[in-house]
Amino acid sequence: MKNTLFVLCKVLLIISIVFWSIMAVYHSFFKFTPNESYLIIKILLFFEPLLFAIALFGLIKKIKFIYILSVIFVFFNAMLSITDEVGLYDILSLVFNILLFVNLLLVWKQIFKNNFVVEK
């Protein structure tokens, strides 16, 4: 069960990286809005997959500090998805973030017990 949760966390992080990369490219190249605040949103969209990639790295390498920051990041990302406009992409983002947050919490004990074993 422990390894299944670990693998599920990795898969959800990879899905989030791909999802947010697509969203960043889509909003940067196909939605032309000459608004300064929209430029900030575009920049933040490119940081989103980077932060998920760092979270994936921290989970794979079992770096507790990055893991804790990842849990906080995913939680706040889910909260922002709730307060955002409601559309298909927002619902997908919310579902991915909630699933990822729950799975990150489920592997919490394994990471902090120092007996986190992953089969290859």
CNS distance restraints for C-alpha pairs under 8 A (distance, minus, plus):
assign (resid   1 and name CA) (resid   5 and name CA) 6.31 0.50 0.50
assign (resid   2 and name CA) (resid   6 and name CA) 6.31 0.50 0.50
assign (resid   2 and name CA) (resid 107 and name CA) 7.05 0.50 0.50
assign (resid   2 and name CA) (resid 110 and name CA) 7.51 0.50 0.50
assign (resid   3 and name CA) (resid   7 and name CA) 6.10 0.50 0.50
assign (resid   3 and name CA) (resid 117 and name CA) 7.56 0.50 0.50
assign (resid   3 and name CA) (resid 118 and name CA) 5.82 0.50 0.50
assign (resid   3 and name CA) (resid 119 and name CA) 7.01 0.50 0.50
assign (resid   4 and name CA) (resid   8 and name CA) 6.03 0.50 0.50
assign (resid   5 and name CA) (resid   9 and name CA) 6.08 0.50 0.50
assign (resid   5 and name CA) (resid 103 and name CA) 6.39 0.50 0.50
assign (resid   5 and name CA) (resid 106 and name CA) 7.31 0.50 0.50
assign (resid   5 and name CA) (resid 107 and name CA) 6.63 0.50 0.50
assign (resid   6 and name CA) (resid  10 and name CA) 6.34 0.50 0.50
assign (resid   6 and name CA) (resid 103 and name CA) 7.99 0.50 0.50
assign (resid   6 and name CA) (resid 107 and name CA) 6.77 0.50 0.50
assign (resid   6 and name CA) (resid 118 and name CA) 7.79 0.50 0.50
assign (resid   7 and name CA) (resid  11 and name CA) 6.16 0.50 0.50
assign (resid   8 and name CA) (resid  12 and name CA) 6.08 0.50 0.50
assign (resid   8 and name CA) (resid 103 and name CA) 7.41 0.50 0.50
assign (resid   9 and name CA) (resid  13 and name CA) 6.09 0.50 0.50
assign (resid   9 and name CA) (resid 100 and name CA) 6.19 0.50 0.50
assign (resid   9 and name CA) (resid 103 and name CA) 5.98 0.50 0.50
assign (resid   9 and name CA) (resid 104 and name CA) 6.56 0.50 0.50
assign (resid  10 and name CA) (resid  14 and name CA) 6.15 0.50 0.50
assign (resid  10 and name CA) (resid  56 and name CA) 6.36 0.50 0.50
assign (resid  10 and name CA) (resid  59 and name CA) 7.80 0.50 0.50
assign (resid  10 and name CA) (resid  60 and name CA) 7.97 0.50 0.50
assign (resid  11 and name CA) (resid  15 and name CA) 6.11 0.50 0.50
assign (resid  12 and name CA) (resid  16 and name CA) 6.07 0.50 0.50
assign (resid  12 and name CA) (resid  96 and name CA) 6.84 0.50 0.50
assign (resid  12 and name CA) (resid  99 and name CA) 7.76 0.50 0.50
assign (resid  12 and name CA) (resid 100 and name CA) 6.05 0.50 0.50
assign (resid  13 and name CA) (resid  17 and name CA) 6.14 0.50 0.50
assign (resid  13 and name CA) (resid  52 and name CA) 6.12 0.50 0.50
assign (resid  13 and name CA) (resid  53 and name CA) 7.33 0.50 0.50
assign (resid  13 and name CA) (resid  55 and name CA) 7.60 0.50 0.50
assign (resid  13 and name CA) (resid  56 and name CA) 6.11 0.50 0.50
assign (resid  13 and name CA) (resid 100 and name CA) 7.27 0.50 0.50
assign (resid  14 and name CA) (resid  18 and name CA) 6.24 0.50 0.50
assign (resid  14 and name CA) (resid  52 and name CA) 7.83 0.50 0.50
assign (resid  14 and name CA) (resid  53 and name CA) 7.66 0.50 0.50
assign (resid  14 and name CA) (resid  56 and name CA) 7.65 0.50 0.50
assign (resid  15 and name CA) (resid  19 and name CA) 5.93 0.50 0.50
assign (resid  16 and name CA) (resid  20 and name CA) 5.96 0.50 0.50
assign (resid  16 and name CA) (resid  49 and name CA) 6.95 0.50 0.50
assign (resid  16 and name CA) (resid  52 and name CA) 6.81 0.50 0.50
assign (resid  16 and name CA) (resid  93 and name CA) 7.98 0.50 0.50
assign (resid  16 and name CA) (resid  96 and name CA) 6.95 0.50 0.50
assign (resid  17 and name CA) (resid  21 and name CA) 6.00 0.50 0.50
assign (resid  17 and name CA) (resid  48 and name CA) 7.64 0.50 0.50
assign (resid  17 and name CA) (resid  49 and name CA) 4.44 0.50 0.50
assign (resid  17 and name CA) (resid  50 and name CA) 7.39 0.50 0.50
assign (resid  17 and name CA) (resid  52 and name CA) 5.80 0.50 0.50
assign (resid  17 and name CA) (resid  53 and name CA) 6.47 0.50 0.50
assign (resid  18 and name CA) (resid  22 and name CA) 6.16 0.50 0.50
assign (resid  18 and name CA) (resid  49 and name CA) 7.23 0.50 0.50
assign (resid  19 and name CA) (resid  23 and name CA) 6.23 0.50 0.50
assign (resid  19 and name CA) (resid  49 and name CA) 7.98 0.50 0.50
assign (resid  20 and name CA) (resid  24 and name CA) 5.97 0.50 0.50
assign (resid  20 and name CA) (resid  45 and name CA) 6.81 0.50 0.50
assign (resid  20 and name CA) (resid  46 and name CA) 7.54 0.50 0.50
assign (resid  20 and name CA) (resid  48 and name CA) 6.24 0.50 0.50
assign (resid  20 and name CA) (resid  49 and name CA) 5.37 0.50 0.50
assign (resid  21 and name CA) (resid  25 and name CA) 6.25 0.50 0.50
assign (resid  21 and name CA) (resid  45 and name CA) 7.74 0.50 0.50
assign (resid  21 and name CA) (resid  46 and name CA) 6.77 0.50 0.50
assign (resid  21 and name CA) (resid  48 and name CA) 7.83 0.50 0.50
assign (resid  21 and name CA) (resid  49 and name CA) 5.76 0.50 0.50
assign (resid  22 and name CA) (resid  26 and name CA) 5.94 0.50 0.50
assign (resid  23 and name CA) (resid  27 and name CA) 6.00 0.50 0.50
assign (resid  23 and name CA) (resid  45 and name CA) 7.18 0.50 0.50
assign (resid  24 and name CA) (resid  28 and name CA) 5.99 0.50 0.50
assign (resid  24 and name CA) (resid  42 and name CA) 6.44 0.50 0.50
assign (resid  24 and name CA) (resid  45 and name CA) 4.96 0.50 0.50
assign (resid  24 and name CA) (resid  46 and name CA) 5.45 0.50 0.50
assign (resid  25 and name CA) (resid  29 and name CA) 5.94 0.50 0.50
assign (resid  25 and name CA) (resid  30 and name CA) 7.82 0.50 0.50
assign (resid  26 and name CA) (resid  30 and name CA) 5.33 0.50 0.50
assign (resid  26 and name CA) (resid  31 and name CA) 6.89 0.50 0.50
assign (resid  27 and name CA) (resid  31 and name CA) 4.99 0.50 0.50
assign (resid  27 and name CA) (resid  32 and name CA) 7.71 0.50 0.50
assign (resid  27 and name CA) (resid  42 and name CA) 6.68 0.50 0.50
assign (resid  28 and name CA) (resid  32 and name CA) 7.29 0.50 0.50
assign (resid  28 and name CA) (resid  42 and name CA) 6.10 0.50 0.50
assign (resid  33 and name CA) (resid  38 and name CA) 6.85 0.50 0.50
assign (resid  34 and name CA) (resid  38 and name CA) 7.46 0.50 0.50
assign (resid  34 and name CA) (resid  39 and name CA) 7.85 0.50 0.50
assign (resid  35 and name CA) (resid  39 and name CA) 6.55 0.50 0.50
assign (resid  36 and name CA) (resid  40 and name CA) 6.74 0.50 0.50
assign (resid  37 and name CA) (resid  41 and name CA) 6.48 0.50 0.50
assign (resid  38 and name CA) (resid  42 and name CA) 6.21 0.50 0.50
assign (resid  39 and name CA) (resid  43 and name CA) 6.35 0.50 0.50
assign (resid  40 and name CA) (resid  44 and name CA) 6.21 0.50 0.50
assign (resid  41 and name CA) (resid  45 and name CA) 6.09 0.50 0.50
assign (resid  42 and name CA) (resid  46 and name CA) 6.63 0.50 0.50
assign (resid  43 and name CA) (resid  47 and name CA) 6.66 0.50 0.50
assign (resid  44 and name CA) (resid  48 and name CA) 6.38 0.50 0.50
assign (resid  45 and name CA) (resid  49 and name CA) 7.56 0.50 0.50
assign (resid  46 and name CA) (resid  50 and name CA) 7.00 0.50 0.50
assign (resid  47 and name CA) (resid  51 and name CA) 6.14 0.50 0.50
assign (resid  48 and name CA) (resid  52 and name CA) 6.40 0.50 0.50
assign (resid  49 and name CA) (resid  53 and name CA) 6.06 0.50 0.50
assign (resid  50 and name CA) (resid  54 and name CA) 6.28 0.50 0.50
assign (resid  51 and name CA) (resid  55 and name CA) 6.18 0.50 0.50
assign (resid  52 and name CA) (resid  56 and name CA) 6.15 0.50 0.50
assign (resid  52 and name CA) (resid  70 and name CA) 7.76 0.50 0.50
assign (resid  53 and name CA) (resid  57 and name CA) 6.18 0.50 0.50
assign (resid  54 and name CA) (resid  58 and name CA) 6.11 0.50 0.50
assign (resid  54 and name CA) (resid  66 and name CA) 7.58 0.50 0.50
assign (resid  55 and name CA) (resid  59 and name CA) 6.15 0.50 0.50
assign (resid  55 and name CA) (resid  66 and name CA) 6.38 0.50 0.50
assign (resid  55 and name CA) (resid  67 and name CA) 6.46 0.50 0.50
assign (resid  55 and name CA) (resid  69 and name CA) 7.92 0.50 0.50
assign (resid  55 and name CA) (resid  70 and name CA) 5.29 0.50 0.50
assign (resid  56 and name CA) (resid  60 and name CA) 6.13 0.50 0.50
assign (resid  57 and name CA) (resid  61 and name CA) 6.03 0.50 0.50
assign (resid  58 and name CA) (resid  62 and name CA) 5.61 0.50 0.50
assign (resid  58 and name CA) (resid  63 and name CA) 4.90 0.50 0.50
assign (resid  58 and name CA) (resid  64 and name CA) 7.27 0.50 0.50
assign (resid  58 and name CA) (resid  65 and name CA) 7.98 0.50 0.50
assign (resid  58 and name CA) (resid  66 and name CA) 5.15 0.50 0.50
assign (resid  58 and name CA) (resid  67 and name CA) 5.69 0.50 0.50
assign (resid  59 and name CA) (resid  63 and name CA) 6.49 0.50 0.50
assign (resid  59 and name CA) (resid  66 and name CA) 7.63 0.50 0.50
assign (resid  59 and name CA) (resid  67 and name CA) 5.99 0.50 0.50
assign (resid  62 and name CA) (resid  67 and name CA) 7.40 0.50 0.50
assign (resid  62 and name CA) (resid 111 and name CA) 6.69 0.50 0.50
assign (resid  63 and name CA) (resid  67 and name CA) 6.14 0.50 0.50
assign (resid  64 and name CA) (resid  68 and name CA) 6.15 0.50 0.50
assign (resid  64 and name CA) (resid 111 and name CA) 7.14 0.50 0.50
assign (resid  64 and name CA) (resid 112 and name CA) 7.49 0.50 0.50
assign (resid  65 and name CA) (resid  69 and name CA) 6.32 0.50 0.50
assign (resid  66 and name CA) (resid  70 and name CA) 5.97 0.50 0.50
assign (resid  67 and name CA) (resid  71 and name CA) 6.31 0.50 0.50
assign (resid  68 and name CA) (resid  72 and name CA) 6.40 0.50 0.50
assign (resid  69 and name CA) (resid  73 and name CA) 5.98 0.50 0.50
assign (resid  70 and name CA) (resid  74 and name CA) 6.00 0.50 0.50
assign (resid  71 and name CA) (resid  75 and name CA) 6.12 0.50 0.50
assign (resid  71 and name CA) (resid 101 and name CA) 6.35 0.50 0.50
assign (resid  71 and name CA) (resid 104 and name CA) 6.51 0.50 0.50
assign (resid  71 and name CA) (resid 105 and name CA) 7.52 0.50 0.50
assign (resid  72 and name CA) (resid  76 and name CA) 6.24 0.50 0.50
assign (resid  73 and name CA) (resid  77 and name CA) 5.96 0.50 0.50
assign (resid  74 and name CA) (resid  78 and name CA) 6.10 0.50 0.50
assign (resid  74 and name CA) (resid  97 and name CA) 5.91 0.50 0.50
assign (resid  74 and name CA) (resid  98 and name CA) 7.90 0.50 0.50
assign (resid  74 and name CA) (resid 100 and name CA) 7.28 0.50 0.50
assign (resid  74 and name CA) (resid 101 and name CA) 5.93 0.50 0.50
assign (resid  75 and name CA) (resid  79 and name CA) 6.36 0.50 0.50
assign (resid  75 and name CA) (resid  97 and name CA) 7.28 0.50 0.50
assign (resid  75 and name CA) (resid  98 and name CA) 7.65 0.50 0.50
assign (resid  75 and name CA) (resid 101 and name CA) 6.25 0.50 0.50
assign (resid  76 and name CA) (resid  80 and name CA) 6.14 0.50 0.50
assign (resid  77 and name CA) (resid  81 and name CA) 6.22 0.50 0.50
assign (resid  77 and name CA) (resid  97 and name CA) 6.87 0.50 0.50
assign (resid  78 and name CA) (resid  82 and name CA) 6.41 0.50 0.50
assign (resid  78 and name CA) (resid  93 and name CA) 7.51 0.50 0.50
assign (resid  78 and name CA) (resid  94 and name CA) 5.43 0.50 0.50
assign (resid  78 and name CA) (resid  97 and name CA) 5.26 0.50 0.50
assign (resid  78 and name CA) (resid  98 and name CA) 6.28 0.50 0.50
assign (resid  79 and name CA) (resid  83 and name CA) 6.52 0.50 0.50
assign (resid  80 and name CA) (resid  84 and name CA) 6.02 0.50 0.50
assign (resid  81 and name CA) (resid  85 and name CA) 7.97 0.50 0.50
assign (resid  81 and name CA) (resid  90 and name CA) 5.94 0.50 0.50
assign (resid  81 and name CA) (resid  91 and name CA) 7.56 0.50 0.50
assign (resid  81 and name CA) (resid  93 and name CA) 6.56 0.50 0.50
assign (resid  81 and name CA) (resid  94 and name CA) 5.37 0.50 0.50
assign (resid  82 and name CA) (resid  90 and name CA) 7.92 0.50 0.50
assign (resid  82 and name CA) (resid  94 and name CA) 6.81 0.50 0.50
assign (resid  84 and name CA) (resid  90 and name CA) 7.12 0.50 0.50
assign (resid  85 and name CA) (resid  90 and name CA) 7.00 0.50 0.50
assign (resid  86 and name CA) (resid  90 and name CA) 5.75 0.50 0.50
assign (resid  86 and name CA) (resid  91 and name CA) 6.79 0.50 0.50
assign (resid  87 and name CA) (resid  91 and name CA) 6.21 0.50 0.50
assign (resid  88 and name CA) (resid  92 and name CA) 6.22 0.50 0.50
assign (resid  89 and name CA) (resid  93 and name CA) 6.06 0.50 0.50
assign (resid  90 and name CA) (resid  94 and name CA) 6.08 0.50 0.50
assign (resid  91 and name CA) (resid  95 and name CA) 6.14 0.50 0.50
assign (resid  92 and name CA) (resid  96 and name CA) 6.13 0.50 0.50
assign (resid  93 and name CA) (resid  97 and name CA) 6.03 0.50 0.50
assign (resid  94 and name CA) (resid  98 and name CA) 6.05 0.50 0.50
assign (resid  95 and name CA) (resid  99 and name CA) 6.09 0.50 0.50
assign (resid  96 and name CA) (resid 100 and name CA) 5.96 0.50 0.50
assign (resid  97 and name CA) (resid 101 and name CA) 5.89 0.50 0.50
assign (resid  98 and name CA) (resid 102 and name CA) 6.14 0.50 0.50
assign (resid  99 and name CA) (resid 103 and name CA) 6.19 0.50 0.50
assign (resid 100 and name CA) (resid 104 and name CA) 5.99 0.50 0.50
assign (resid 101 and name CA) (resid 105 and name CA) 6.25 0.50 0.50
assign (resid 102 and name CA) (resid 106 and name CA) 6.26 0.50 0.50
assign (resid 103 and name CA) (resid 107 and name CA) 6.43 0.50 0.50
assign (resid 104 and name CA) (resid 108 and name CA) 6.35 0.50 0.50
assign (resid 107 and name CA) (resid 111 and name CA) 6.39 0.50 0.50
assign (resid 108 and name CA) (resid 112 and name CA) 6.33 0.50 0.50
assign (resid 109 and name CA) (resid 113 and name CA) 5.85 0.50 0.50
assign (resid 110 and name CA) (resid 114 and name CA) 6.70 0.50 0.50
assign (resid 110 and name CA) (resid 115 and name CA) 6.21 0.50 0.50
assign (resid 110 and name CA) (resid 116 and name CA) 4.91 0.50 0.50
assign (resid 111 and name CA) (resid 115 and name CA) 7.22 0.50 0.50
assign (resid 111 and name CA) (resid 116 and name CA) 5.53 0.50 0.50
